[in-house]
Amino acid sequence: MKLQKGQIIELKIEKIVYGGEGLGYYNNEFAMFVPMSVPGDILKVEIISLKKTYGRALIKSIISPGEERISDLNRLTFEDFQGCDFGMLNYESQLKYKRDMVEDVVRRIGKNSIVNIEETLGSPVESNYRNKVIEPFSLNGNEIITGFFKRKSHDVFQVEDNMLNSILGNKIISKLKDILNKKKISVYDEKRHKGLLRHVMVRTNSFNEAMLVLIINDTKISENIKEILKEVMDNFKEVVSVYVSLNDRKTNVALGNKNILICGEKTIKEDISGIHFNISPTSFFQINLEQTRRLYELAISMFENIENKNIVDAYAGTGTIGMILSKKAKKVYSIEIVESAVKDGIKTAKENKIENVEFICGDVNQELGKLIKAEAIDSIILDPPRKGIDEESLLNISKVGIKEIVYISCNPSTFARDIEILEKEGYELVKVKPVDMFPQTSHIEVVGRLIKK
């Protein structure tokens, strides 16, 4: 029987593959990928696309659930789970499959069949852990809503309570929408490039304080918008900082180039390992604070005899990891190419009276070689963006002869690719630990340790 798009078939899910989708075989031979499915599920699915050797389908109903599926069988779709593509799995199983994903790419892409992939370090909080959310505005009839984009779409769907956002963040966004609906403010239409409200961002900290940023399609701020934001602030003593971000560009980037403080403090503070960090609307900061503390503790524990070592924090951003490392290391050299990030790092170090971190503004490729010639460097810590590290940089790191590398990655695929290059250059991968920074999603962080043979 020839399969067709739109056809409803029965399918048993065999396993979860890298990326988080379930895989089953129609008539034991034709591969079918099904989002939000669980191994052991017997499902009725609707085919949405077909290729020569595989297809994709969406769940229509659950005939029999797999053992690892959560008890609520009424939620079937990406939207039902608020965009959380692992929300259908119990948490223990989420951790198991994330470890399996890391093992898959280390073996397949990294071509390493030897190193043991340890169990995933679970998060102490499984929901409401995000200290930063950005939600797009949209209209549902005449009602102003915020929420998530549907899968592979720019259509917005709203949820009662964002299961990942902090509880305080949810309350603030809900109140803001109430006020905006009463005032009947226009919503941005990206096709026509008209309307005012684009996104709302809320950042919260462990001191139960919040920063509210309203992102609008304009070049100036009206008194009406200022009054609305002050009304939100009057309703929440926790809101200590309010900004408007002006973004009149045709872009999918949320924040504009101008972020204007309306009232309150310029920044909110956060604390990791006794170090206070200032967070602005544009600051990069890990979104799951409790697990971030454990991630950094794990990375630091991978350095042997850290008290006697000079360590390079490469791709350092504002120097967060470097400053935390400095609490134990002999000295840390923080290298970052973005000048504003380096200035933020220097300011934070001064505020915290940290004296054994040296900040270097420049390209790692150039600065690392100069540093090695001038100083005795023992180890390096890498925490690059999702795209990983380019081959030239990895070869340069290998050439300077650093004996120990700790690599933190938010993308196991590029981690595995980079590890293969380093192993060809004489390093050995001796430890790999997946870390779950994002419960309910298929995203996984990984920390690895390499030593020079």
SULPE-V321419 format. One record per pair of residues at least 24 apart in sequence whose C-alpha atoms are under 7 Angstrom apart, sorted by sequence separation. I is the first residue (numbers start at 1). J is the second residue. If there is no record, write none. Layout:
BEGIN
i=I j=J
i=I j=J
END
This chain:
BEGIN
i=15 j=39
i=30 j=54
i=31 j=55
i=32 j=56
i=33 j=57
i=34 j=58
i=41 j=65
i=240 j=264
i=241 j=265
i=317 j=341
i=318 j=342
i=332 j=356
i=333 j=357
i=334 j=358
i=335 j=359
i=336 j=360
i=337 j=361
i=378 j=402
i=379 j=403
i=380 j=404
i=381 j=405
i=382 j=406
i=383 j=407
i=386 j=410
i=427 j=451
i=428 j=452
i=13 j=38
i=14 j=39
i=32 j=57
i=40 j=65
i=41 j=66
i=68 j=93
i=95 j=120
i=240 j=265
i=241 j=266
i=300 j=325
i=317 j=342
i=331 j=356
i=332 j=357
i=333 j=358
i=334 j=359
i=335 j=360
i=336 j=361
i=337 j=362
i=377 j=402
i=378 j=403
i=379 j=404
i=380 j=405
i=381 j=406
i=382 j=407
i=383 j=408
i=384 j=409
i=386 j=411
i=427 j=452
i=428 j=453
i=13 j=39
i=14 j=40
i=40 j=66
i=241 j=267
i=318 j=344
i=319 j=345
i=331 j=357
i=332 j=358
i=333 j=359
i=334 j=360
i=335 j=361
i=336 j=362
i=337 j=363
i=378 j=404
i=379 j=405
i=380 j=406
i=381 j=407
i=382 j=408
i=383 j=409
i=388 j=414
i=426 j=452
i=427 j=453
i=13 j=40
i=39 j=66
i=40 j=67
i=95 j=122
i=219 j=246
i=318 j=345
i=335 j=362
i=336 j=363
i=387 j=414
i=388 j=415
i=398 j=425
i=426 j=453
i=12 j=40
i=13 j=41
i=38 j=66
i=210 j=238
i=211 j=239
i=218 j=246
i=365 j=393
i=372 j=400
i=394 j=422
i=12 j=41
i=13 j=42
i=188 j=217
i=209 j=238
i=210 j=239
i=211 j=240
i=212 j=241
i=213 j=242
i=214 j=243
i=215 j=244
i=216 j=245
i=217 j=246
i=218 j=247
i=219 j=248
i=335 j=364
i=389 j=418
i=12 j=42
i=38 j=68
i=208 j=238
i=209 j=239
i=210 j=240
i=211 j=241
i=212 j=242
i=213 j=243
i=214 j=244
i=215 j=245
i=216 j=246
i=217 j=247
i=218 j=248
i=326 j=356
i=11 j=42
i=12 j=43
i=38 j=69
i=209 j=240
i=210 j=241
i=211 j=242
i=212 j=243
i=213 j=244
i=214 j=245
i=215 j=246
i=216 j=247
i=217 j=248
i=326 j=357
i=365 j=396
i=369 j=400
i=11 j=43
i=133 j=165
i=145 j=177
i=213 j=245
i=215 j=247
i=10 j=43
i=11 j=44
i=144 j=177
i=169 j=202
i=10 j=44
i=130 j=164
i=131 j=165
i=323 j=357
i=410 j=444
i=411 j=445
i=412 j=446
i=9 j=44
i=10 j=45
i=128 j=163
i=129 j=164
i=130 j=165
i=131 j=166
i=169 j=204
i=410 j=445
i=8 j=44
i=9 j=45
i=127 j=163
i=128 j=164
i=129 j=165
i=130 j=166
i=226 j=262
i=409 j=445
i=410 j=446
i=8 j=45
i=9 j=46
i=127 j=164
i=128 j=165
i=129 j=166
i=144 j=181
i=409 j=446
i=8 j=46
i=128 j=166
i=143 j=181
i=408 j=446
i=409 j=447
i=7 j=46
i=8 j=47
i=128 j=167
i=408 j=447
i=6 j=46
i=7 j=47
i=36 j=76
i=215 j=255
i=407 j=447
i=408 j=448
i=6 j=47
i=36 j=77
i=407 j=448
i=5 j=47
i=6 j=48
i=36 j=78
i=406 j=448
i=407 j=449
i=5 j=48
i=406 j=449
i=5 j=49
i=405 j=449
i=406 j=450
i=5 j=50
i=405 j=450
i=404 j=450
i=405 j=451
i=404 j=451
i=403 j=451
i=404 j=452
i=36 j=85
i=138 j=187
i=179 j=228
i=403 j=452
i=36 j=86
i=137 j=187
i=314 j=364
i=38 j=89
i=273 j=324
i=36 j=88
i=199 j=254
i=176 j=232
i=175 j=232
i=211 j=268
i=137 j=197
i=137 j=198
i=136 j=198
i=137 j=199
i=136 j=199
i=135 j=199
i=136 j=200
i=206 j=270
i=20 j=85
i=134 j=199
i=135 j=200
i=205 j=270
i=134 j=200
i=135 j=201
i=311 j=377
i=134 j=201
i=310 j=377
i=311 j=378
i=312 j=379
i=313 j=380
i=314 j=381
i=315 j=382
i=133 j=201
i=134 j=202
i=310 j=378
i=311 j=379
i=312 j=380
i=313 j=381
i=314 j=382
i=315 j=383
i=133 j=202
i=309 j=378
i=310 j=379
i=311 j=380
i=312 j=381
i=313 j=382
i=315 j=384
i=132 j=202
i=133 j=203
i=79 j=150
i=132 j=203
i=277 j=348
i=131 j=203
i=132 j=204
i=131 j=204
i=131 j=205
i=276 j=352
i=82 j=159
i=275 j=352
i=18 j=101
i=299 j=406
i=295 j=435
i=291 j=437
i=302 j=449
i=299 j=447
i=288 j=437
i=132 j=287
i=131 j=287
i=130 j=287
i=131 j=288
i=130 j=288
i=129 j=288
i=124 j=290
i=124 j=291
i=123 j=291
i=110 j=416
i=105 j=412
i=109 j=416
i=110 j=417
i=105 j=413
i=109 j=417
i=110 j=419
i=111 j=420
i=102 j=412
i=106 j=416
i=110 j=420
i=105 j=416
i=120 j=433
i=121 j=434
i=122 j=435
i=123 j=436
i=126 j=439
i=115 j=429
i=118 j=432
i=119 j=433
i=120 j=434
i=121 j=435
i=122 j=436
i=123 j=437
i=115 j=430
i=116 j=431
i=117 j=432
i=118 j=433
i=119 j=434
i=120 j=435
i=121 j=436
i=115 j=431
i=116 j=432
i=117 j=433
i=120 j=436
i=99 j=434
i=98 j=444
i=87 j=440
i=86 j=440
i=87 j=441
i=85 j=440
i=86 j=441
i=84 j=440
i=85 j=441
i=86 j=442
i=84 j=441
i=85 j=442
i=20 j=442
i=19 j=442
END
